[in-house]
Every structure is written in C-alpha cells, then in structure tokens.
Amino acid sequence: MKNLLKGIIICVAVLMIVNIATASYAQDMGKKLYRGVANIVTGWIELPKNIYDTSVEDNPLSGITIGLAKGVGMTIVRTGAGVYETVTFPFPIPEGYTPVLEPEFVFAKGK
C-alpha cells in the first residue's frame, strides 16, 4: 500500500512538472513545429504561385520566365526553412521562436 501511494505521488509530481513546462513553452514550440511541417508540405506551391503573381503583376511572358525562376528559388527557400524549423522546434532559435521566413506560410500576407 505504501509503494502504491509513493507511486501515485511520484506520478502526480511528474505530471505537474511536465504540465508546467508544457504550459510555458507549448504554444511557441508547437507553432514553430506546425509552421515547419506546413512549409515542408506546401513549399512546392511557391512555384505556381510566383508564376501566377508575376503574370498578373507584369505579363504572361514575365510570369513564365521571371515567375518561374522566382518560384523555383522560393520553393527551395520555403522548404529549407520548413526543414530547419521542424528540426530546431524544441529550441528558441531564433529568439522567441520567431519565423525564419516572412510571410510565415505560402498564402499568408507579408508584413
């Protein structure tokens, strides 16, 4: 009976410690992990997005040439940033878990 009581007390203490640690960092770490995975999965969308955006802003020929080049570059950058953020999500780098890339997601508006 004493061992059972000790076990319960230890479990409750561990759960309290984990809960406190999770509450203080979970939102930021979780958002960084979510952002990283989302950018890995959706990084390829930069290619058609940049072709379309450049075609609308300039003309279709620019979209096919310049937009394609921008899209390939941004696909690599966004996917790489996603890998970086996914691997480093437990650590507050950059400080405060700020995004490595702006906008944070493919279809988010920039600052």
C-alpha positions as CSV (number, residue, x, y, z in Angstrom):
1,M,0.0,0.0,0.0
2,K,2.8,2.4,0.8
3,N,4.5,1.7,-2.5
4,L,1.3,2.4,-4.4
5,L,0.9,5.7,-2.6
6,K,4.5,6.6,-3.3
7,G,4.0,5.7,-6.9
8,I,0.9,7.9,-7.2
9,I,2.6,10.8,-5.5
10,I,5.6,10.5,-7.9
11,C,3.3,10.3,-10.9
12,V,1.3,13.3,-9.8
13,A,4.6,15.3,-9.2
14,V,6.0,14.3,-12.6
15,L,2.7,15.3,-14.3
16,M,2.7,18.6,-12.6
17,I,6.3,19.4,-13.6
18,V,5.6,18.3,-17.2
19,N,2.4,20.4,-17.3
20,I,4.1,23.5,-16.0
21,A,6.9,23.1,-18.6
22,T,4.5,22.4,-21.4
23,A,2.3,25.4,-20.5
24,S,5.2,27.8,-20.6
25,Y,6.6,26.7,-24.0
26,A,3.9,24.6,-25.8
27,Q,2.3,27.4,-27.8
28,D,5.6,28.7,-29.2
29,M,7.2,25.4,-29.8
30,G,4.0,23.9,-31.2
31,K,3.6,26.8,-33.6
32,K,7.2,26.5,-34.7
33,L,6.7,22.8,-35.4
34,Y,3.4,23.4,-37.2
35,R,5.0,26.2,-39.3
36,G,7.9,24.0,-40.2
37,V,5.8,21.0,-41.2
38,A,3.4,23.2,-43.1
39,N,6.2,24.8,-45.1
40,I,7.7,21.4,-45.9
41,V,4.4,20.1,-47.2
42,T,3.3,23.3,-49.0
43,G,6.7,24.6,-50.2
44,W,6.1,23.4,-53.8
45,I,3.1,25.8,-54.0
46,E,5.6,28.7,-54.3
47,L,6.2,27.6,-57.9
48,P,2.7,28.1,-59.4
49,K,2.0,31.0,-57.0
50,N,5.0,33.0,-58.2
51,I,4.2,32.3,-61.9
52,Y,0.7,33.5,-61.4
53,D,1.6,36.5,-59.3
54,T,4.2,37.7,-61.8
55,S,1.8,37.1,-64.7
56,V,-0.8,39.2,-63.0
57,E,1.6,42.0,-62.0
58,D,3.5,42.2,-65.3
59,N,2.5,40.0,-68.2
60,P,2.3,36.3,-69.0
61,L,5.7,36.1,-70.6
62,S,7.3,37.5,-67.4
63,G,5.3,35.0,-65.4
64,I,6.6,32.1,-67.4
65,T,10.2,33.3,-67.2
66,I,10.8,35.5,-64.2
67,G,7.9,34.0,-62.2
68,L,9.3,30.5,-62.9
69,A,12.7,31.5,-61.6
70,K,11.3,33.2,-58.5
71,G,9.1,30.2,-57.9
72,V,11.9,27.7,-58.1
73,G,14.0,29.8,-55.7
74,M,11.2,30.3,-53.2
75,T,10.3,26.6,-53.3
76,I,13.8,25.8,-52.2
77,V,13.9,28.6,-49.6
78,R,10.5,27.8,-48.1
79,T,11.1,24.0,-48.0
80,G,14.5,24.6,-46.5
81,A,13.1,26.9,-43.9
82,G,10.5,24.3,-43.1
83,V,13.1,21.6,-42.6
84,Y,15.1,24.0,-40.4
85,E,12.2,24.9,-38.2
86,T,11.0,21.3,-37.9
87,V,14.4,20.1,-36.8
88,T,15.0,23.0,-34.4
89,F,11.5,23.4,-33.0
90,P,12.4,22.5,-29.4
91,F,15.0,25.3,-29.2
92,P,14.1,29.0,-29.1
93,I,16.2,29.9,-32.1
94,P,15.8,32.5,-33.5
95,E,15.0,34.2,-30.1
96,G,11.3,33.8,-29.2
97,Y,10.6,31.2,-31.8
98,T,10.2,33.9,-34.4
99,P,9.7,32.8,-38.0
100,V,12.8,32.4,-40.2
101,L,10.8,33.4,-43.3
102,E,8.2,36.1,-43.9
103,P,5.4,35.6,-44.6
104,E,5.2,32.5,-42.3
105,F,3.1,30.5,-44.7
106,V,2.8,30.3,-48.5
107,F,-0.5,32.2,-48.7
108,A,-0.1,34.4,-45.7
109,K,0.2,38.2,-46.3
110,G,3.6,39.7,-45.6
111,K,4.2,42.4,-43.1
